[in-house]
């Protein structure tokens, strides 16, 4: 897998931005990606050192559009990436905090 296929998008929420101060960043990743692939992709894309990766599958929610029968949003995989103490921060998240 190419690095840009592993990392889909950053997750920008109030809770994920609170972790940015501790060098913890949250990304939506490919459902088939494992922790080793996620670590390599983040290190390659952002030129940082990754200490730890936690992953979880976020279940989709039930949604309705008007009176039609209910549907669901898709399940997706989330990765919380912890950088090492001596690593630089990811500049993309700097203006968001």
Buried (B, 14 or more C-beta within 10 A) or exposed (E): EEBEEBBBEBBEEEEBBEBBEEBBBBBBBBEEBEBEBBBBBBBBBBEBEBBEBEBEEEEEEEEEEEEEEEEEEEEBBBBBBBBEEEBEBBEEBEEEE
